[in-house]
Amino acid sequence: MTIANQDYETLLTEVINEVNAMRNKYDAFSQFTESKIAQYVLERKPMANQIEQLARDLAVTNAQRAQIQAELVALTARVDKILMQRDKARSRVKFLEATRTYRLEQKLRSLVPQFLRTK
């Protein structure tokens, strides 16, 4: 056997060993990838159910928030209306108390009990 043939066989053996090593690495990577995909699929189902439940809960919460917001708007309008009525009534009372007739009536009320007592 010549040196060139020995070098060729050595080189060929090294290439075959490298190819086998690469194939083993590819198989290991492929198994790792398949196990991760299987793990993902198994974890995804419960998570999908959980996400679906959370989405339903969020929809219910949003509906409740919208209802509370509508009630708040209605109650605010009602309070504003009541406050406006109160302010109108106060204004009317102030107006009536400022009239001459009211002042005269107040004086008469204070005099009538004294007048009845003197008899």
MIGU-909036 format. One record per residue (C-alpha): residue in one letter; x, y, z. Coordinates in steps of 0.02 Angstrom, whole numbers, plus 50000, padded with zeros to 5 digits. Layout:
# residues N
type	x	y	z
A	X	Y	Z
...
***
This chain:
# residues 119
type	x	y	z
M	50000	50000	50000
T	50067	50170	49957
I	50069	50324	50063
A	49940	50407	49949
N	49822	50259	49971
Q	49847	50262	50160
D	49814	50448	50165
Y	49661	50421	50055
E	49594	50283	50169
T	49631	50386	50325
L	49545	50537	50249
L	49399	50429	50194
T	49384	50352	50368
E	49387	50526	50447
V	49254	50588	50327
I	49144	50436	50363
N	49168	50462	50551
E	49123	50646	50532
V	48970	50602	50430
N	48916	50476	50563
A	48947	50606	50699
M	48844	50733	50602
R	48705	50605	50577
N	48705	50566	50764
K	48697	50753	50804
Y	48555	50775	50678
D	48460	50628	50755
A	48485	50698	50930
F	48429	50871	50873
S	48280	50796	50783
Q	48228	50699	50939
F	48251	50855	51045
T	48145	50957	50924
E	48009	50825	50918
S	48004	50814	51108
K	47991	51004	51122
I	47851	51008	50993
A	47758	50870	51086
Q	47782	50963	51250
Y	47718	51124	51169
V	47564	51034	51101
L	47526	50959	51271
E	47547	51126	51360
R	47451	51222	51228
K	47284	51133	51254
P	47263	51181	51438
M	47329	51354	51402
A	47206	51376	51259
N	47064	51328	51377
Q	47130	51447	51508
I	47146	51588	51381
E	46970	51555	51321
Q	46904	51560	51501
L	46999	51721	51535
A	46930	51798	51376
R	46753	51754	51432
D	46788	51826	51605
L	46855	51984	51525
A	46699	52000	51418
V	46589	51983	51572
T	46694	52111	51666
N	46684	52232	51520
A	46495	52210	51511
Q	46480	52243	51699
R	46592	52396	51683
A	46486	52463	51541
Q	46327	52435	51644
I	46403	52522	51796
Q	46460	52665	51685
A	46284	52684	51615
E	46211	52682	51791
L	46339	52813	51845
V	46291	52926	51699
A	46106	52906	51739
L	46132	52940	51925
T	46242	53090	51888
A	46106	53162	51777
R	45976	53128	51911
V	46083	53212	52046
D	46112	53362	51932
K	45925	53376	51905
I	45889	53366	52093
L	46024	53495	52130
M	45950	53611	51999
Q	45778	53591	52078
R	45853	53628	52250
D	45940	53782	52185
K	45779	53843	52103
A	45684	53814	52265
R	45816	53909	52366
S	45810	54050	52242
R	45621	54056	52251
V	45625	54057	52442
K	45753	54198	52443
F	45644	54294	52322
L	45488	54266	52428
E	45579	54312	52589
A	45636	54474	52508
T	45458	54529	52465
R	45369	54661	52567
T	45221	54546	52597
Y	45328	54413	52680
R	45412	54539	52795
L	45243	54610	52843
E	45176	54436	52877
Q	45326	54397	52989
K	45294	54556	53090
L	45112	54512	53108
R	45157	54338	53171
S	45267	54410	53304
L	45132	54536	53357
V	44982	54420	53359
P	45040	54311	53506
Q	45080	54468	53606
F	44912	54542	53563
L	44822	54382	53618
R	44918	54378	53782
T	44871	54556	53829
K	44685	54520	53828
***
